[in-house]
Every structure is written in structure tokens, then in C-alpha cells.
């Protein structure tokens, strides 16, 4: 098999952000979640954000972050299609934890008017619906930050099985403080700190997104089995790296 020796001899280009992510991941891969958040906050300060759905497991990461700094900006994607229980939970939990910088991100009126005027895009193209209502608003908001915290965990399965504690994506660092924790760890933390549950958890929803694309999960099923049930889709798109030249719906991105 022929190969280009010149190509093999060329050094691999490692960006500064990728090098930083690799170093921090090596240092923090076995650290306690709070230690990871503290390291992220020390690195970025007010340029660190936390992205939260205020869903079934969100209270743990939000409580941990509040212990580090209650004014870490929390970016909440209000898609316009969330369960009413989620909106109520967002208000009550933020107040309970003393979070002072919860920012509601919403799709633009122009994007909805042009691409989803009847609010039924989810029926024909869930990827496009998520792009308008989640990906575009978050991409715009994250431009002000250098790093962000996510609530992803390996035990959720799928692509998350190989989740790093610190990773580089689109020139920014993403910290996944709960990557190493299992459901038992989360449950123990909730009990220890008496954290309130999302009201839909008791109704069989272990993972909660928008109402049209979230269903209850049967006993023994994967935690995220109720998300986009019956489809190959497993992620909304905010955790999928995008090439700089990739087209996006919506102006200003």
C-alpha cells in the first residue's frame, strides 16, 4: 500500500485550547466534581458558564457550582416547548440554591417565523427543530465565554461512554464534572443535600427535554430511552462539534 512519507513527517498541529484541554483532563480525570468546577472557575473566572436544562439530574451540578460561586452564569435553553413543570422547577431551584445569574436563552422571533411558524417542525425534522431552538441560541450566548460546564455522564451510554472530563470543542473548553459519577453517586448526593427532584421524575421521566420529544421510560430501559423515542437521534446537537464553515440557521451566528 503506497503512502506519502512527506505527509507522515509533517508534525501534527495541536491548538492551544486542545493542549490545555488535554493537560487539564489528565490532571482532573479522577477528581471530585467540585474540584473540577473549581479548576474550571480558576481558569476562566467570569468567562465560565454552566449550561443546564433544569432537568431530572440537574440539581446536583447546579448545587456543586453554587458552592464554588453562586454567580456563575447559568444558561437555560427555554425552547418554547418545555414542560410547564420544567419552567416551574427552574424558578424554584434557582431560588433554593441562590443562583444569581440564570439566563434564559430563547430562539429568535425571526427564526421561528421563517422556519417553524406553526410550531410543528418537530414532526418532520427534529434536527432542524433542535437547531433553531437550542443550538443557535446557545452558540450565540457562548461566544462571550471561554469555557463551559455540562451535566453529561458516561452512564447515560451512547457516545457519552467515552466522555472525557475536559474536552475541547470549537475552540472552547467543555468541563464534564459528573462524567465519572453513576446514578448511585447522584442519588447519594441528592439525599445528602436534600435537593428537590424535578416533578416529572416521579412520573417515569429520568431524562427530560421538550414535551413533544420526551416520553416516560419503562423499567430497565436506558436513562435516555425516552428522548426522541423511536428515532436514531440521541443528542439535540449542542454537544456535537461543528466545522467553522458549516451553515447554521439563524442570523448573527
GIRAGI-V180867 format. One record per pair of residues at least 12 apart in sequence whose C-alpha atoms are under 8 Angstrom apart, sorted by the first residue. I is the first residue (numbers start at 0). J is the second residue. If there is no record, write none. Layout:
i->(I | I)
j->(J | J)
This chain:
i->(16 | 16 | 16 | 16 | 17 | 17 | 17 | 20 | 20 | 20 | 20 | 21 | 21 | 23 | 24 | 24 | 24 | 24 | 27 | 27 | 28 | 28 | 28 | 29 | 31 | 32 | 32 | 32 | 33 | 33 | 33 | 33 | 35 | 35 | 36 | 36 | 36 | 36 | 36 | 36 | 37 | 39 | 39 | 43 | 43 | 45 | 45 | 45 | 46 | 46 | 46 | 46 | 47 | 47 | 47 | 47 | 47 | 47 | 47 | 48 | 48 | 48 | 48 | 48 | 48 | 48 | 48 | 48 | 49 | 49 | 49 | 49 | 49 | 49 | 49 | 50 | 50 | 50 | 50 | 50 | 50 | 50 | 51 | 51 | 51 | 51 | 51 | 51 | 52 | 52 | 52 | 53 | 53 | 53 | 53 | 53 | 54 | 54 | 54 | 54 | 54 | 55 | 55 | 55 | 55 | 55 | 55 | 55 | 55 | 56 | 56 | 56 | 56 | 56 | 57 | 58 | 58 | 58 | 58 | 58 | 59 | 59 | 59 | 59 | 60 | 60 | 60 | 61 | 62 | 65 | 65 | 65 | 69 | 69 | 69 | 69 | 69 | 70 | 70 | 70 | 71 | 71 | 71 | 72 | 72 | 72 | 72 | 73 | 73 | 73 | 74 | 74 | 74 | 74 | 74 | 75 | 75 | 75 | 75 | 76 | 76 | 76 | 76 | 76 | 76 | 76 | 77 | 77 | 77 | 77 | 78 | 78 | 78 | 78 | 78 | 78 | 79 | 79 | 80 | 80 | 80 | 81 | 81 | 81 | 82 | 82 | 82 | 84 | 84 | 84 | 85 | 88 | 88 | 92 | 104 | 104 | 104 | 105 | 105 | 105 | 106 | 106 | 106 | 106 | 106 | 107 | 107 | 109 | 110 | 110 | 110 | 111 | 115 | 121 | 121 | 126 | 126 | 129 | 129 | 130 | 130 | 130 | 130 | 131 | 131 | 133 | 133 | 133 | 134 | 134 | 134 | 135 | 135 | 135 | 135 | 137 | 138 | 139 | 139 | 145 | 145 | 146 | 146 | 146 | 146 | 147 | 147 | 147 | 147 | 148 | 148 | 148 | 148 | 149 | 149 | 149 | 149 | 150 | 150 | 150 | 150 | 151 | 151 | 151 | 152 | 152 | 152 | 152 | 152 | 152 | 153 | 153 | 153 | 153 | 154 | 154 | 154 | 155 | 155 | 155 | 156 | 157 | 162 | 162 | 163 | 163 | 164 | 164 | 164 | 164 | 168 | 169 | 169 | 169 | 169 | 202 | 203 | 203 | 203 | 204 | 204 | 205 | 205 | 206 | 206 | 206 | 206 | 207 | 208 | 212 | 212 | 212 | 212 | 213 | 213 | 213 | 213 | 214 | 214 | 214)
j->(167 | 170 | 171 | 172 | 166 | 167 | 170 | 165 | 166 | 167 | 172 | 165 | 166 | 165 | 163 | 164 | 165 | 166 | 164 | 165 | 163 | 164 | 165 | 179 | 176 | 63 | 176 | 177 | 63 | 64 | 67 | 176 | 174 | 176 | 63 | 64 | 67 | 148 | 174 | 176 | 67 | 146 | 174 | 145 | 146 | 71 | 72 | 144 | 143 | 144 | 145 | 146 | 71 | 72 | 144 | 145 | 146 | 147 | 148 | 71 | 72 | 73 | 74 | 141 | 144 | 146 | 147 | 148 | 71 | 72 | 73 | 74 | 147 | 148 | 149 | 73 | 74 | 75 | 147 | 148 | 149 | 150 | 73 | 74 | 75 | 76 | 149 | 150 | 75 | 76 | 208 | 75 | 85 | 88 | 89 | 197 | 85 | 197 | 206 | 207 | 208 | 196 | 197 | 199 | 200 | 204 | 205 | 206 | 207 | 185 | 196 | 197 | 205 | 206 | 150 | 92 | 189 | 194 | 195 | 196 | 185 | 188 | 189 | 194 | 150 | 176 | 177 | 96 | 96 | 96 | 97 | 98 | 96 | 97 | 98 | 99 | 100 | 98 | 99 | 100 | 98 | 99 | 100 | 99 | 100 | 101 | 102 | 100 | 101 | 102 | 101 | 102 | 103 | 104 | 137 | 101 | 102 | 103 | 104 | 103 | 104 | 105 | 132 | 133 | 136 | 137 | 103 | 104 | 105 | 132 | 104 | 105 | 106 | 132 | 133 | 209 | 105 | 132 | 209 | 210 | 211 | 208 | 209 | 210 | 208 | 209 | 210 | 197 | 198 | 199 | 197 | 197 | 198 | 195 | 136 | 137 | 140 | 132 | 133 | 136 | 131 | 132 | 133 | 135 | 136 | 136 | 249 | 249 | 131 | 248 | 249 | 131 | 128 | 211 | 212 | 235 | 236 | 235 | 236 | 235 | 236 | 247 | 248 | 248 | 249 | 235 | 236 | 237 | 235 | 236 | 237 | 247 | 248 | 249 | 252 | 237 | 252 | 251 | 252 | 171 | 172 | 171 | 172 | 173 | 174 | 171 | 172 | 173 | 174 | 173 | 174 | 175 | 176 | 173 | 174 | 175 | 176 | 175 | 176 | 177 | 178 | 175 | 177 | 178 | 175 | 177 | 178 | 179 | 180 | 181 | 178 | 179 | 180 | 181 | 180 | 181 | 182 | 221 | 222 | 223 | 221 | 233 | 175 | 178 | 175 | 178 | 176 | 177 | 178 | 179 | 240 | 240 | 241 | 242 | 243 | 215 | 215 | 216 | 217 | 216 | 225 | 222 | 223 | 222 | 223 | 225 | 226 | 226 | 226 | 225 | 226 | 227 | 228 | 225 | 226 | 227 | 228 | 226 | 227 | 228)
